[in-house]
């Protein structure tokens, strides 16, 4: 149960973390003032296997149109992925990912839209940076110094996702211990140190709540885990970098109203001091942001 008493207890136990400031930076001339503003990341999925049908674009032209609409609707960054993260989805090799992504990245970047690419293939990262992508949404865990140096050389940003496995498609059971925030802190501290030593100056960290671990298939277990991490996210701010969250869908709770799930989780993410909200429902989540600012 989420109630005022439990929120107050959580805050009281970690007041110093709640007051922590994070790095602010600019991408392609746009300033991101994370200590005073929240930002939205709109989603384009190029795979027909992607669960969120409203985000799927099956042609470059359709993806470019959707990118422009998301941008005009309030998304500061457009995140594009060519392979679904669902366990049963078809794999898309690096050659086909590059073929699908590059025309879209090129066109949206030329239009002055900040583009992020979600992938774990090194060659896709390289090609998309050269095509104009300003952010790499890293859904793998085995990239080393060469990857981070490449990000730094392009003055780009990176979203370091927590992945307990080689990549988002190679995960098993999720094991975070009794306090997920402590485990995540240690994981991100190591990754951040490596990135910074390689010259990266624009970093988000993402606890990876949208990935399909085997022991989170039960809806109650998964949703409890997601809510717990959302509300404890502010404890990661002492790492000094902004936090990104992919908003989940929780079909088991929302059923016919599943498109209302991301706005609900957005509220929890904002309470946890998330800085960048990755969403398929940009207008709805933007409305939540607006309402919470008024409050």
QUIGIGI-V489564 format. One record per residue. N is the residue number from 1. RES is the residue in one letter. PHI is phi in degrees with one decimal (none if undefined). NEAR is the number of other ideal C-beta (glycine too) atoms within 10 Angstrom. D_CENTER is the distance of its C-alpha to the mean C-alpha in whole Angstrom. Layout:
BEGIN
n:N res:RES phi:PHI near:NEAR d_center:D_CENTER
n:N res:RES phi:PHI near:NEAR d_center:D_CENTER
END
This chain:
BEGIN
n:1 res:X phi:none near:4 d_center:26
n:2 res:X phi:-91.5 near:11 d_center:24
n:3 res:X phi:-141.7 near:8 d_center:27
n:4 res:X phi:-60.8 near:7 d_center:27
n:5 res:X phi:-64.5 near:9 d_center:29
n:6 res:X phi:-69.4 near:11 d_center:26
n:7 res:X phi:-65.8 near:12 d_center:24
n:8 res:X phi:-63.9 near:10 d_center:27
n:9 res:X phi:-65.4 near:11 d_center:27
n:10 res:X phi:-62.4 near:17 d_center:24
n:11 res:X phi:-63.5 near:14 d_center:24
n:12 res:X phi:-61.7 near:9 d_center:28
n:13 res:X phi:-74.7 near:10 d_center:27
n:14 res:X phi:-139.9 near:17 d_center:24
n:15 res:X phi:-59.1 near:8 d_center:25
n:16 res:X phi:-64.1 near:9 d_center:25
n:17 res:X phi:-64.8 near:19 d_center:21
n:18 res:X phi:-64.2 near:16 d_center:21
n:19 res:X phi:-88.9 near:10 d_center:23
n:20 res:X phi:-64.3 near:16 d_center:21
n:21 res:X phi:-98.0 near:10 d_center:20
n:22 res:X phi:-117.9 near:19 d_center:17
n:23 res:X phi:-63.7 near:15 d_center:17
n:24 res:X phi:-118.8 near:15 d_center:17
n:25 res:X phi:-157.5 near:16 d_center:17
n:26 res:X phi:-120.1 near:12 d_center:18
n:27 res:X phi:-129.9 near:18 d_center:16
n:28 res:X phi:51.2 near:16 d_center:19
n:29 res:X phi:87.7 near:7 d_center:21
n:30 res:X phi:-95.2 near:13 d_center:19
n:31 res:X phi:-84.7 near:10 d_center:19
n:32 res:X phi:-111.9 near:21 d_center:16
n:33 res:X phi:-100.3 near:12 d_center:17
n:34 res:X phi:-66.3 near:22 d_center:15
n:35 res:X phi:-79.4 near:14 d_center:18
n:36 res:X phi:-132.7 near:6 d_center:19
n:37 res:X phi:-134.4 near:13 d_center:17
n:38 res:X phi:-107.5 near:22 d_center:13
n:39 res:X phi:-131.9 near:20 d_center:11
n:40 res:X phi:-110.3 near:23 d_center:10
n:41 res:X phi:-116.8 near:26 d_center:8
n:42 res:X phi:-83.4 near:27 d_center:10
n:43 res:X phi:-116.1 near:26 d_center:10
n:44 res:X phi:-124.3 near:27 d_center:13
n:45 res:X phi:-106.2 near:26 d_center:14
n:46 res:X phi:-95.5 near:24 d_center:17
n:47 res:X phi:-92.2 near:21 d_center:18
n:48 res:X phi:-67.1 near:12 d_center:20
n:49 res:X phi:-83.0 near:15 d_center:19
n:50 res:X phi:-62.1 near:21 d_center:16
n:51 res:X phi:-68.7 near:18 d_center:16
n:52 res:X phi:-83.8 near:16 d_center:15
n:53 res:X phi:-58.8 near:9 d_center:18
n:54 res:X phi:-66.1 near:11 d_center:18
n:55 res:X phi:-98.4 near:19 d_center:15
n:56 res:X phi:-84.1 near:20 d_center:17
n:57 res:X phi:-125.9 near:21 d_center:19
n:58 res:X phi:-97.1 near:12 d_center:22
n:59 res:X phi:-143.1 near:12 d_center:23
n:60 res:X phi:-62.2 near:17 d_center:22
n:61 res:X phi:-61.1 near:12 d_center:24
n:62 res:X phi:-64.7 near:14 d_center:22
n:63 res:X phi:-66.8 near:25 d_center:19
n:64 res:X phi:-64.3 near:20 d_center:20
n:65 res:X phi:-61.7 near:13 d_center:22
n:66 res:X phi:-63.3 near:22 d_center:18
n:67 res:X phi:-60.5 near:25 d_center:17
n:68 res:X phi:-65.7 near:15 d_center:19
n:69 res:X phi:-64.6 near:14 d_center:19
n:70 res:X phi:-60.8 near:26 d_center:16
n:71 res:X phi:-61.9 near:20 d_center:17
n:72 res:X phi:-67.7 near:10 d_center:20
n:73 res:X phi:-82.7 near:15 d_center:18
n:74 res:X phi:122.3 near:16 d_center:16
n:75 res:X phi:-79.5 near:25 d_center:13
n:76 res:X phi:-75.8 near:19 d_center:13
n:77 res:X phi:-136.8 near:27 d_center:11
n:78 res:X phi:-110.6 near:29 d_center:11
n:79 res:X phi:-102.9 near:26 d_center:9
n:80 res:X phi:-119.6 near:26 d_center:11
n:81 res:X phi:-130.1 near:24 d_center:12
n:82 res:X phi:-101.5 near:24 d_center:15
n:83 res:X phi:-133.5 near:28 d_center:15
n:84 res:X phi:-69.0 near:23 d_center:14
n:85 res:X phi:-88.4 near:22 d_center:13
n:86 res:X phi:-59.8 near:14 d_center:16
n:87 res:X phi:-60.2 near:13 d_center:18
n:88 res:X phi:-93.3 near:7 d_center:21
n:89 res:X phi:-70.6 near:16 d_center:20
n:90 res:X phi:-65.8 near:10 d_center:22
n:91 res:X phi:-76.2 near:10 d_center:20
n:92 res:X phi:-124.0 near:21 d_center:20
n:93 res:X phi:-71.7 near:13 d_center:22
n:94 res:X phi:-64.5 near:18 d_center:21
n:95 res:X phi:-63.7 near:11 d_center:24
n:96 res:X phi:-71.4 near:14 d_center:23
n:97 res:X phi:-64.6 near:24 d_center:19
n:98 res:X phi:-61.7 near:19 d_center:21
n:99 res:X phi:-60.5 near:14 d_center:23
n:100 res:X phi:-77.3 near:23 d_center:21
n:101 res:X phi:-81.5 near:27 d_center:18
n:102 res:X phi:-60.5 near:19 d_center:20
n:103 res:X phi:-61.4 near:15 d_center:22
n:104 res:X phi:-74.0 near:27 d_center:19
n:105 res:X phi:-58.8 near:28 d_center:18
n:106 res:X phi:-61.3 near:18 d_center:21
n:107 res:X phi:-68.7 near:19 d_center:22
n:108 res:X phi:-66.7 near:25 d_center:19
n:109 res:X phi:-64.6 near:19 d_center:19
n:110 res:X phi:-62.5 near:10 d_center:23
n:111 res:X phi:-82.3 near:13 d_center:23
n:112 res:X phi:81.9 near:10 d_center:21
n:113 res:X phi:-97.8 near:23 d_center:17
n:114 res:X phi:-75.0 near:23 d_center:15
n:115 res:X phi:-110.9 near:27 d_center:13
n:116 res:X phi:-113.2 near:29 d_center:10
n:117 res:X phi:-119.5 near:27 d_center:11
n:118 res:X phi:-96.4 near:27 d_center:9
n:119 res:X phi:-165.0 near:27 d_center:12
n:120 res:X phi:-122.1 near:24 d_center:14
n:121 res:X phi:-89.3 near:21 d_center:17
n:122 res:X phi:-57.4 near:16 d_center:19
n:123 res:X phi:-68.8 near:13 d_center:21
n:124 res:X phi:-70.2 near:26 d_center:18
n:125 res:X phi:-55.2 near:25 d_center:16
n:126 res:X phi:-60.3 near:17 d_center:20
n:127 res:X phi:-63.5 near:20 d_center:21
n:128 res:X phi:-72.3 near:30 d_center:18
n:129 res:X phi:-61.4 near:20 d_center:18
n:130 res:X phi:-65.5 near:13 d_center:22
n:131 res:X phi:-82.2 near:20 d_center:21
n:132 res:X phi:120.7 near:20 d_center:19
n:133 res:X phi:-60.3 near:28 d_center:15
n:134 res:X phi:-105.0 near:22 d_center:14
n:135 res:X phi:-139.9 near:27 d_center:11
n:136 res:X phi:-112.8 near:27 d_center:10
n:137 res:X phi:-94.0 near:26 d_center:7
n:138 res:X phi:-84.4 near:26 d_center:9
n:139 res:X phi:-100.3 near:22 d_center:9
n:140 res:X phi:-130.6 near:19 d_center:13
n:141 res:X phi:-118.1 near:20 d_center:15
n:142 res:X phi:-108.7 near:12 d_center:18
n:143 res:X phi:-72.6 near:21 d_center:17
n:144 res:X phi:-110.8 near:10 d_center:20
n:145 res:X phi:-56.6 near:12 d_center:22
n:146 res:X phi:-60.6 near:10 d_center:22
n:147 res:X phi:-62.7 near:21 d_center:19
n:148 res:X phi:-66.1 near:23 d_center:18
n:149 res:X phi:-64.0 near:15 d_center:21
n:150 res:X phi:-65.6 near:20 d_center:20
n:151 res:X phi:-59.1 near:24 d_center:17
n:152 res:X phi:-64.1 near:17 d_center:20
n:153 res:X phi:-61.3 near:12 d_center:22
n:154 res:X phi:-94.3 near:17 d_center:20
n:155 res:X phi:51.6 near:16 d_center:19
n:156 res:X phi:-99.7 near:22 d_center:16
n:157 res:X phi:-110.3 near:25 d_center:12
n:158 res:X phi:-135.8 near:24 d_center:10
n:159 res:X phi:-99.1 near:25 d_center:7
n:160 res:X phi:-88.6 near:25 d_center:9
n:161 res:X phi:-86.1 near:26 d_center:7
n:162 res:X phi:-75.8 near:20 d_center:10
n:163 res:X phi:-132.7 near:21 d_center:12
n:164 res:X phi:-95.0 near:17 d_center:16
n:165 res:X phi:158.5 near:16 d_center:17
n:166 res:X phi:-66.1 near:12 d_center:18
n:167 res:X phi:-159.7 near:20 d_center:15
n:168 res:X phi:-61.8 near:25 d_center:13
n:169 res:X phi:-93.6 near:19 d_center:16
n:170 res:X phi:-125.1 near:13 d_center:18
n:171 res:X phi:-110.7 near:20 d_center:17
n:172 res:X phi:-118.5 near:10 d_center:20
n:173 res:X phi:-85.7 near:10 d_center:21
n:174 res:X phi:-93.3 near:19 d_center:18
n:175 res:X phi:-126.4 near:9 d_center:20
n:176 res:X phi:-116.2 near:17 d_center:19
n:177 res:X phi:79.7 near:10 d_center:23
n:178 res:X phi:-69.9 near:6 d_center:24
n:179 res:X phi:-124.1 near:12 d_center:21
n:180 res:X phi:-55.6 near:17 d_center:18
n:181 res:X phi:-62.4 near:20 d_center:17
n:182 res:X phi:-66.5 near:13 d_center:20
n:183 res:X phi:-63.9 near:16 d_center:19
n:184 res:X phi:-63.4 near:23 d_center:15
n:185 res:X phi:-58.4 near:16 d_center:17
n:186 res:X phi:-63.9 near:10 d_center:19
n:187 res:X phi:-61.9 near:19 d_center:16
n:188 res:X phi:-69.6 near:22 d_center:14
n:189 res:X phi:-59.6 near:15 d_center:18
n:190 res:X phi:-66.2 near:9 d_center:19
n:191 res:X phi:-66.5 near:20 d_center:16
n:192 res:X phi:-63.3 near:17 d_center:16
n:193 res:X phi:-58.1 near:11 d_center:20
n:194 res:X phi:-64.4 near:16 d_center:20
n:195 res:X phi:-64.2 near:25 d_center:17
n:196 res:X phi:-65.0 near:15 d_center:20
n:197 res:X phi:-61.6 near:11 d_center:23
n:198 res:X phi:-91.6 near:17 d_center:22
n:199 res:X phi:98.1 near:13 d_center:22
n:200 res:X phi:-73.0 near:22 d_center:18
n:201 res:X phi:-121.0 near:13 d_center:18
n:202 res:X phi:-135.7 near:22 d_center:14
n:203 res:X phi:-134.4 near:24 d_center:12
n:204 res:X phi:-118.3 near:29 d_center:8
n:205 res:X phi:-115.4 near:29 d_center:8
n:206 res:X phi:-132.1 near:23 d_center:6
n:207 res:X phi:-65.5 near:26 d_center:8
n:208 res:X phi:72.7 near:24 d_center:7
n:209 res:X phi:-75.7 near:22 d_center:9
n:210 res:X phi:-95.3 near:18 d_center:9
n:211 res:X phi:-92.6 near:21 d_center:11
n:212 res:X phi:-103.5 near:18 d_center:15
n:213 res:X phi:-75.0 near:18 d_center:17
n:214 res:X phi:-62.3 near:10 d_center:20
n:215 res:X phi:-85.7 near:12 d_center:21
n:216 res:X phi:-114.9 near:18 d_center:19
n:217 res:X phi:-73.5 near:10 d_center:20
n:218 res:X phi:-67.5 near:10 d_center:23
n:219 res:X phi:-62.7 near:12 d_center:21
n:220 res:X phi:-63.8 near:9 d_center:22
n:221 res:X phi:-62.9 near:13 d_center:21
n:222 res:X phi:-64.3 near:19 d_center:18
n:223 res:X phi:-67.9 near:17 d_center:17
n:224 res:X phi:-60.9 near:12 d_center:19
n:225 res:X phi:-60.9 near:17 d_center:17
n:226 res:X phi:-62.3 near:21 d_center:14
n:227 res:X phi:-63.2 near:17 d_center:16
n:228 res:X phi:-59.9 near:17 d_center:17
n:229 res:X phi:-68.9 near:23 d_center:14
n:230 res:X phi:-52.7 near:25 d_center:13
n:231 res:X phi:-72.4 near:20 d_center:16
n:232 res:X phi:-93.5 near:19 d_center:16
n:233 res:X phi:-57.4 near:26 d_center:13
n:234 res:X phi:-58.5 near:21 d_center:16
n:235 res:X phi:-69.5 near:24 d_center:17
n:236 res:X phi:-86.7 near:25 d_center:15
n:237 res:X phi:-65.8 near:25 d_center:16
n:238 res:X phi:-68.0 near:16 d_center:19
n:239 res:X phi:-70.6 near:21 d_center:17
n:240 res:X phi:93.7 near:15 d_center:17
n:241 res:X phi:-129.3 near:21 d_center:14
n:242 res:X phi:-65.3 near:26 d_center:11
n:243 res:X phi:-116.6 near:24 d_center:8
n:244 res:X phi:-109.5 near:28 d_center:5
n:245 res:X phi:-130.6 near:29 d_center:5
n:246 res:X phi:-85.2 near:26 d_center:4
n:247 res:X phi:-80.0 near:27 d_center:8
n:248 res:X phi:-83.2 near:17 d_center:11
n:249 res:X phi:-112.0 near:18 d_center:14
n:250 res:X phi:51.3 near:19 d_center:17
n:251 res:X phi:-56.8 near:13 d_center:20
n:252 res:X phi:-61.5 near:13 d_center:22
n:253 res:X phi:-88.1 near:14 d_center:22
n:254 res:X phi:-94.0 near:14 d_center:22
n:255 res:X phi:45.8 near:9 d_center:24
n:256 res:X phi:-62.8 near:7 d_center:25
n:257 res:X phi:-103.0 near:10 d_center:23
n:258 res:X phi:-61.0 near:15 d_center:20
n:259 res:X phi:-74.0 near:14 d_center:18
n:260 res:X phi:-91.1 near:15 d_center:19
n:261 res:X phi:-66.2 near:22 d_center:16
n:262 res:X phi:-63.3 near:26 d_center:13
n:263 res:X phi:-59.7 near:19 d_center:15
n:264 res:X phi:-63.0 near:18 d_center:17
n:265 res:X phi:-66.8 near:26 d_center:14
n:266 res:X phi:-59.7 near:26 d_center:12
n:267 res:X phi:-61.2 near:15 d_center:16
n:268 res:X phi:-66.3 near:19 d_center:15
n:269 res:X phi:-62.9 near:30 d_center:12
n:270 res:X phi:-67.2 near:20 d_center:14
n:271 res:X phi:-58.9 near:17 d_center:17
n:272 res:X phi:-83.4 near:22 d_center:15
n:273 res:X phi:69.0 near:22 d_center:14
n:274 res:X phi:-67.3 near:28 d_center:10
n:275 res:X phi:-100.3 near:24 d_center:10
n:276 res:X phi:-131.4 near:25 d_center:7
n:277 res:X phi:-107.3 near:26 d_center:7
n:278 res:X phi:-88.8 near:27 d_center:5
n:279 res:X phi:-144.0 near:28 d_center:9
n:280 res:X phi:-84.2 near:24 d_center:11
n:281 res:X phi:-117.8 near:25 d_center:14
n:282 res:X phi:-57.6 near:23 d_center:14
n:283 res:X phi:-60.9 near:15 d_center:17
n:284 res:X phi:-66.9 near:17 d_center:17
n:285 res:X phi:-72.2 near:29 d_center:14
n:286 res:X phi:-59.9 near:19 d_center:16
n:287 res:X phi:-64.2 near:14 d_center:19
n:288 res:X phi:-62.6 near:21 d_center:18
n:289 res:X phi:-57.7 near:18 d_center:17
n:290 res:X phi:-62.5 near:11 d_center:20
n:291 res:X phi:-65.1 near:11 d_center:22
n:292 res:X phi:-72.0 near:13 d_center:21
n:293 res:X phi:-65.8 near:10 d_center:22
n:294 res:X phi:-63.0 near:5 d_center:25
n:295 res:X phi:-64.6 near:5 d_center:26
END
